[in-house]
Amino acid sequence: MALSNSYRLRRAAALLRAGAVVSHPTEAVWGLACVPWDRTAVERILSMKNRDPAKGLVLVADCVARFDDILPNLPETIRRTVEASWPGPHTWVVPDYAWAPLWIRGSHQSVAIRVSDHPLTAALCRAANTCLVSTSANPAGCEPARAQSEAQRYFGPQIDYYLPGRTGARAQPTDIRDALSGEYLRGA
């Protein structure tokens, strides 16, 4: 990683740990990120997007170990299937009985999680030393931003930091599946 990119990554991670909202490229679109345990930061994202808090949010990580406290909620065969799909563009909805905060789960007893194979997204999680909220950079009802300039048009100075980079090669955001039933909730 080039020195300027390393600096930008460290800066973004430090801001996240301090309660900031960062916009960055993901597998297919630009996303908004914050530390999921920071309720104020999560509420900022929900407000900026005009997103219904009851829907819940996706969490993204750099490694399976970030989800070690929640994956045991799954039957062993399902857990192996989920873990075998990572890192990759697969988001799984798994049962959660108190690991994720209510402001992440929304009205659900489950949480959506992914271990990203996007190098910058994974590096940002690693640098922040936590999983992160991962939601598309767009207000509700608008198309997701596919470039930093589009994210900036949507949110301008409401975002604390824009981490430059390129999105992955995917045409569509990651699929979302219910881990217990295997049902696709988005994509397929």
C-alpha positions in Angstrom: 0.0 0.0 0.0 1.4 3.4 -1.0 2.4 5.8 1.8 -0.4 8.2 1.1 -3.0 5.4 1.0 -1.7 4.0 4.3 -2.0 7.5 5.8 -5.6 7.8 4.5 -6.5 4.4 5.9 -5.1 5.2 9.3 -6.9 8.5 9.3 -10.2 6.9 8.4 -9.8 4.3 11.1 -8.9 6.8 13.8 -12.0 8.9 12.8 -14.2 5.8 12.9 -13.0 5.0 16.4 -13.7 8.6 17.5 -17.4 8.3 16.3 -17.1 9.5 12.7 -19.0 8.4 9.6 -16.7 7.4 6.7 -17.7 6.8 3.1 -15.6 4.3 1.1 -15.7 1.9 -1.8 -17.1 -1.6 -1.3 -17.6 -4.7 -3.6 -20.0 -2.9 -6.0 -21.0 0.5 -4.6 -19.8 3.3 -2.3 -20.8 2.7 1.3 -21.2 4.5 4.6 -19.4 3.0 7.6 -19.2 3.6 11.3 -18.4 1.6 14.4 -21.6 -0.4 15.2 -21.3 0.0 19.0 -21.5 3.8 18.6 -25.2 4.6 18.7 -24.8 8.2 17.8 -22.8 7.4 14.7 -25.3 4.8 13.6 -28.2 7.2 14.1 -26.4 9.8 12.0 -26.2 7.3 9.1 -29.9 6.4 9.5 -30.8 10.1 9.5 -28.6 10.9 6.5 -30.1 8.1 4.5 -33.6 8.7 5.8 -33.6 4.9 6.5 -36.1 3.3 8.7 -34.3 2.0 11.8 -36.5 -1.0 12.0 -34.9 -2.4 8.9 -31.6 -3.0 10.6 -28.1 -2.7 9.2 -25.4 -4.9 7.7 -22.1 -5.4 9.5 -18.9 -6.1 7.6 -15.6 -7.5 8.8 -12.1 -8.4 7.6 -12.1 -11.9 9.1 -14.5 -14.5 10.5 -13.0 -14.1 14.0 -14.9 -10.8 14.3 -18.1 -12.8 14.4 -16.9 -15.5 16.8 -19.4 -14.3 19.5 -22.4 -14.7 17.1 -21.6 -17.6 14.8 -22.1 -20.2 17.5 -25.9 -19.4 17.3 -25.9 -21.4 14.1 -26.1 -25.2 13.7 -22.6 -26.5 12.9 -23.4 -27.5 9.3 -24.9 -24.1 8.5 -22.0 -22.3 10.2 -19.6 -24.2 8.0 -21.5 -23.2 4.9 -21.5 -19.5 6.0 -17.8 -19.5 6.8 -16.9 -21.3 3.6 -18.5 -18.4 1.6 -16.1 -15.9 3.1 -14.3 -13.8 2.4 -16.7 -12.9 -0.4 -19.7 -10.9 -1.5 -22.1 -12.9 0.6 -24.1 -11.4 3.5 -25.8 -13.8 5.9 -28.7 -13.0 8.2 -28.0 -15.0 11.4 -29.9 -15.3 14.7 -28.8 -12.9 17.4 -29.9 -12.9 21.0 -28.0 -10.0 22.4 -24.6 -9.6 20.6 -25.5 -6.8 18.2 -27.1 -3.6 19.6 -30.8 -3.0 19.0 -29.9 0.0 16.8 -28.1 -2.5 14.5 -30.7 -5.3 14.5 -33.7 -3.0 14.1 -36.9 -4.9 14.7 -35.3 -8.3 14.1 -33.9 -11.0 16.3 -31.1 -11.4 13.7 -28.2 -9.5 12.3 -26.8 -9.4 8.8 -23.0 -10.0 8.6 -20.4 -10.3 5.9 -16.6 -10.9 5.7 -15.6 -8.8 2.7 -13.1 -9.7 0.0 -12.8 -6.1 -1.0 -9.2 -5.1 -0.1 -9.9 -1.6 1.1 -13.1 -2.5 3.0 -11.2 -5.4 4.7 -8.2 -3.1 5.4 -10.5 -0.5 6.9 -12.0 -3.0 9.3 -8.5 -4.3 10.2 -7.2 -0.7 10.8 -10.3 0.2 13.0 -9.9 -3.2 14.7 -13.6 -3.9 14.6 -16.4 -4.9 12.3 -18.2 -1.9 10.8 -21.7 -0.9 9.7 -21.9 -1.3 5.9 -24.7 0.4 4.1 -24.9 1.9 0.6 -24.1 5.6 0.2 -27.4 6.9 -0.9 -30.5 8.4 0.6 -33.5 6.0 0.7 -35.1 5.7 -2.7 -32.0 6.9 -4.6 -29.6 4.8 -6.6 -26.4 3.8 -4.6 -23.4 5.9 -5.3 -21.0 4.1 -7.7 -18.2 6.7 -7.3 -16.9 9.0 -4.6 -18.2 12.0 -6.5 -21.7 10.6 -6.4 -21.5 9.9 -2.6 -20.3 13.5 -2.2 -23.2 14.8 -4.2 -25.6 12.9 -1.9 -24.0 13.8 1.4 -21.3 16.5 1.0 -19.9 17.6 4.4 -22.3 15.4 6.4 -19.7 12.7 5.9 -16.6 13.1 8.1 -14.2 11.5 5.7 -14.2 10.1 2.2 -11.7 7.3 1.8 -10.6 7.2 -1.8 -10.4 4.0 -3.8 -12.2 1.8 -6.3 -15.2 -0.3 -6.0 -14.9 -4.0 -6.7 -15.9 -5.6 -10.0 -19.4 -6.6 -8.9 -22.3 -5.1 -10.9 -24.8 -5.4 -8.0 -24.5 -5.2 -4.2 -23.8 -8.4 -2.3 -26.5 -11.0 -2.0 -28.2 -11.4 1.3 -29.4 -14.8 2.5 -31.1 -16.1 5.6 -28.6 -18.5 7.1 -31.2 -20.9 8.6 -33.5 -21.2 5.6 -31.0 -20.5 2.8 -33.6 -18.1 1.3 -32.3 -15.2 -0.7 -33.5 -11.9 0.7 -31.6 -9.9 -2.0 -29.9 -11.0 -5.1 -29.5 -14.7 -6.2 
